[in-house]
Amino acid sequence: MGLHRAPRAEDGARNQINDGWPGGPCQPEKLRLESMKRLMMVGLAHLVIAGLAVTSTTGLARDRTPKVIASGARIGIVNLLNAEVMHYHAAREAKDSFLKIQVVHWPVDDMLTEALKSQLDQLGLTLTALTPTDSLERARESCFVNAALADGLPKHCSATLVEQASSAGVEYLILMAPGLNNSDHAGNNRDKDVTEAMRGWGFLTSARAGAKDKPTLFNETELLLISISPEGATLRARQWGGIYTSQWQSYTLPADPKAIPRDQLDELQPLFAAMLSRQARDLLGQVQVGR
């Protein structure tokens, strides 16, 4: 069973983005409003989508040659995605739009393990859930969130990944990390009308949505298969989560849209679990097990 990392104490203070991201309150007013206008446009566009919409992975530029790994290989599963969701609301007036992060109490580590376990078992591969090392946690932004992973792993990240794998005695890592909505992650598939601040799991709401329109979920995450050898860490396969989306069909307007109750946010867990399962299936679909 995977290890669930409890929310950090500082996570509760992250309800409103204020660290200088596009659209954050530390940005100049003109830039902030411009970013929010772009977000409003995409919010309205996404909210007309119904059901679970999955874009074909063939649109992603990558080497489609199957990645061969040995039968019985030991694979460590590592989660670097915090238990939180991002909420962007497009108001009728740009000044009233907001972008917030709310902590959730989901066992994200277990969700990742569950999404991978049955498929890895079928492939004859051994799964081990790992807690990220401190050095890997510190490297999250530079090695994954801000990295151009289509070109492979940044060279400076190899030692940290080797340390993570070696400490657990595994030959491969499958790692989930948030990514930005930019060309480094999405390639030509990124939505140019959406701010690059979108990362991780979240949803979009709009004051202009009709009564039947529901919030749209987004999944800005990377799922990576990394091999470990004496030469270092090598990215063998990746699956970008931004091509998957869904709608929050059970959503009802809360008393305070800026502070959605915990039990209502919990309705999202199975929806993100379903998207993660599809993402995991598509990642492992790139893998061929040797004899």
C-alpha positions in Angstrom: 0.0 0.0 0.0 1.3 3.4 -0.8 2.4 6.0 1.8 0.2 9.0 2.2 2.1 12.2 2.9 0.1 14.4 5.2 -0.5 18.0 4.1 2.2 20.4 5.2 1.4 23.1 7.8 2.1 25.8 5.3 -0.3 24.3 2.7 -3.3 25.9 4.5 -1.9 29.3 3.7 -1.8 28.7 0.0 -5.5 29.3 -0.7 -4.7 32.4 -2.7 -1.7 32.4 -5.1 0.5 35.3 -4.1 4.0 34.1 -5.2 4.3 36.1 -8.4 2.7 33.6 -10.8 0.9 35.2 -13.8 -2.5 36.4 -12.4 -1.3 36.4 -8.8 -1.9 39.5 -6.7 1.8 40.3 -6.6 1.7 41.0 -10.3 1.1 44.5 -11.6 -2.6 45.3 -11.9 -2.5 45.6 -15.7 -0.7 42.3 -16.1 -2.9 40.5 -13.6 -6.1 41.7 -15.3 -4.8 40.7 -18.7 -4.0 37.2 -17.4 -7.4 36.9 -15.8 -9.1 37.9 -19.0 -7.3 35.1 -20.9 -8.3 32.7 -18.2 -11.9 33.8 -18.4 -12.0 33.0 -22.1 -10.6 29.5 -21.6 -12.9 28.9 -18.6 -16.0 29.7 -20.8 -14.6 27.5 -23.6 -13.9 24.5 -21.4 -17.2 24.7 -19.5 -19.2 23.7 -22.6 -17.4 20.4 -22.8 -19.5 17.5 -21.6 -18.5 14.2 -20.1 -15.0 12.7 -20.1 -13.0 14.0 -23.1 -9.7 12.4 -23.9 -7.5 13.7 -26.7 -5.5 11.1 -28.6 -2.0 10.6 -27.4 -0.8 10.5 -31.0 -0.9 14.3 -31.0 2.1 14.3 -28.6 5.6 14.4 -30.2 7.5 11.5 -28.8 9.5 8.4 -29.8 6.8 5.7 -30.3 9.2 2.8 -30.3 8.2 0.5 -27.4 10.5 0.8 -24.4 11.7 -2.7 -23.5 12.3 -3.5 -19.8 13.2 -6.8 -18.2 10.5 -9.1 -16.8 10.4 -9.1 -13.1 12.0 -5.6 -12.9 11.5 -3.8 -9.6 9.8 -0.4 -10.1 9.6 2.3 -7.4 6.5 4.5 -7.5 7.1 8.1 -6.4 4.5 10.9 -6.0 5.5 14.6 -6.1 2.0 16.0 -6.5 0.7 17.7 -3.4 -2.8 16.9 -2.1 -4.4 20.1 -3.3 -6.6 21.4 -6.2 -6.4 24.7 -8.0 -9.6 26.6 -8.6 -9.9 29.3 -11.2 -13.1 31.3 -11.3 -13.9 33.6 -14.3 -16.2 36.3 -12.9 -18.3 38.7 -15.0 -15.9 41.5 -14.1 -12.2 40.6 -14.4 -11.4 42.3 -11.1 -13.7 39.7 -9.4 -12.0 36.7 -10.9 -9.8 34.6 -8.6 -7.3 31.8 -8.6 -7.0 29.8 -5.5 -5.5 26.6 -4.2 -7.3 24.4 -1.7 -5.8 21.6 0.3 -7.6 18.2 0.0 -7.2 15.2 2.2 -6.9 12.5 -0.5 -4.3 9.7 -0.3 -2.7 10.8 -3.6 0.2 8.3 -3.2 -2.3 5.5 -2.9 -4.3 6.8 -5.9 -1.1 6.6 -8.0 -0.3 3.1 -6.7 -3.8 1.9 -7.4 -3.7 3.3 -11.0 -0.5 1.4 -11.8 -0.7 -1.8 -9.7 -2.9 -4.1 -11.8 -1.2 -3.2 -15.0 2.3 -3.7 -13.6 1.2 -7.0 -12.2 -0.1 -8.1 -15.6 3.3 -7.1 -17.1 5.1 -9.2 -14.5 6.7 -6.2 -12.9 7.2 -5.6 -9.1 5.9 -2.4 -7.6 7.2 -0.7 -4.5 5.7 2.6 -3.2 8.4 5.0 -2.1 8.5 8.2 -0.1 10.4 10.9 -2.0 13.8 11.7 -0.6 14.4 15.2 0.7 16.7 16.0 -2.2 14.1 14.8 -4.7 11.4 17.0 -3.0 13.7 20.0 -3.3 14.4 19.2 -7.0 10.7 19.1 -7.9 10.5 22.6 -9.5 13.8 22.5 -11.5 13.7 18.8 -12.5 10.0 18.4 -13.4 7.7 21.5 -13.1 10.0 23.8 -15.0 11.8 21.3 -17.1 11.5 20.6 -20.9 10.9 16.9 -20.4 10.3 16.3 -24.1 14.1 16.6 -24.4 14.7 14.2 -21.6 15.6 14.7 -17.9 17.8 17.7 -17.0 21.4 16.5 -16.5 21.6 17.9 -13.0 18.7 15.7 -11.8 20.4 12.3 -12.5 22.2 12.0 -9.2 19.1 12.8 -7.1 17.0 10.1 -9.0 19.8 7.6 -8.7 19.9 8.2 -4.9 16.1 7.7 -4.7 16.2 4.4 -6.6 19.4 3.1 -5.0 18.1 3.6 -1.5 15.1 1.3 -2.3 17.0 -1.2 -4.5 14.8 -0.6 -7.6 15.9 -0.5 -11.3 13.1 1.9 -12.5 11.1 4.7 -11.1 7.6 5.8 -12.1 7.2 9.3 -11.0 4.2 11.7 -11.0 4.9 15.5 -10.7 3.0 18.6 -11.6 3.8 20.5 -14.8 3.0 23.9 -16.3 0.7 24.5 -19.2 3.5 25.4 -21.6 5.2 24.0 -24.6 7.9 22.4 -22.5 5.2 19.9 -21.2 2.4 20.0 -23.7 4.3 20.7 -26.9 2.0 22.0 -29.7 -1.0 20.8 -27.7 -0.8 23.5 -25.0 -3.8 25.9 -24.8 -2.3 29.3 -25.6 -5.3 31.1 -24.1 -4.6 29.7 -20.7 -2.0 31.0 -18.3 1.1 28.9 -17.7 0.3 29.1 -14.0 -2.1 26.2 -14.4 -0.4 23.2 -12.8 -1.3 19.9 -11.1 -5.0 19.1 -10.5 -7.7 21.7 -10.6 -11.0 22.9 -12.1 -12.5 26.0 -13.8 -15.8 27.7 -13.0 -17.4 30.7 -14.7 -20.1 33.2 -13.6 -21.3 33.3 -17.2 -21.9 29.5 -17.3 -25.5 28.4 -17.9 -27.4 26.4 -15.3 -26.6 23.1 -17.0 -22.9 23.9 -17.4 -20.5 22.2 -15.0 -16.9 23.0 -13.9 -14.2 21.5 -16.1 -11.3 19.6 -14.5 -7.8 19.9 -15.7 -4.8 17.5 -15.2 -1.5 19.3 -15.6 0.7 16.5 -14.5 3.6 14.4 -15.9 3.8 10.6 -15.4 7.4 9.5 -16.1 9.1 6.1 -16.4 12.8 6.5 -15.5 15.5 3.8 -15.8 18.5 3.7 -13.4 21.9 2.4 -14.5 25.5 3.0 -13.7 25.5 5.8 -16.2 22.7 7.6 -14.3 19.0 8.2 -14.7 17.3 8.1 -18.2 13.7 9.1 -19.1 12.3 6.1 -20.9 8.6 7.1 -21.4 6.3 10.0 -20.4 2.6 10.7 -20.5 1.4 14.3 -20.2 -1.9 14.6 -18.3 -3.0 17.8 -19.9 -4.7 15.8 -22.7 -7.3 14.4 -20.3 -10.3 16.4 -18.9 -13.6 15.7 -17.3 -16.6 17.6 -15.9 -17.8 17.9 -12.3 -21.3 16.8 -13.0 -22.5 16.8 -9.3 -21.3 20.3 -8.7 -23.6 22.8 -7.0 -22.8 26.4 -6.1 -21.4 26.5 -2.5 -22.2 29.3 -0.1 -18.7 30.7 -0.5 -17.1 29.8 -3.9 -13.7 30.8 -2.6 -13.8 28.2 0.2 -15.5 25.1 -1.2 -16.3 22.7 1.7 -14.1 19.7 2.1 -16.9 17.2 1.6 -17.8 18.8 -1.7 -14.2 18.8 -2.9 -14.1 15.1 -2.1 -16.5 14.5 -5.0 -13.6 15.2 -7.3 -11.4 12.4 -6.0 -12.9 9.6 -8.1 -12.9 11.9 -11.2 -9.2 12.6 -10.9 -8.6 8.9 -10.0 -10.2 7.9 -13.4 -8.1 10.4 -15.3 -5.0 9.1 -13.5 -5.9 5.5 -14.4 -6.1 6.4 -18.1 -2.9 8.3 -17.9 -1.1 5.3 -16.3 -2.6 3.0 -18.9 -1.3 5.1 -21.7 2.2 5.4 -20.1 2.5 1.6 -19.7 1.1 1.2 -23.2 4.5 2.5 -24.3 6.3 -0.3 -22.5 7.2 -3.8 -23.7 8.4 -6.4 -21.3 11.4 -8.5 -22.4 12.0 -12.1 -21.5 
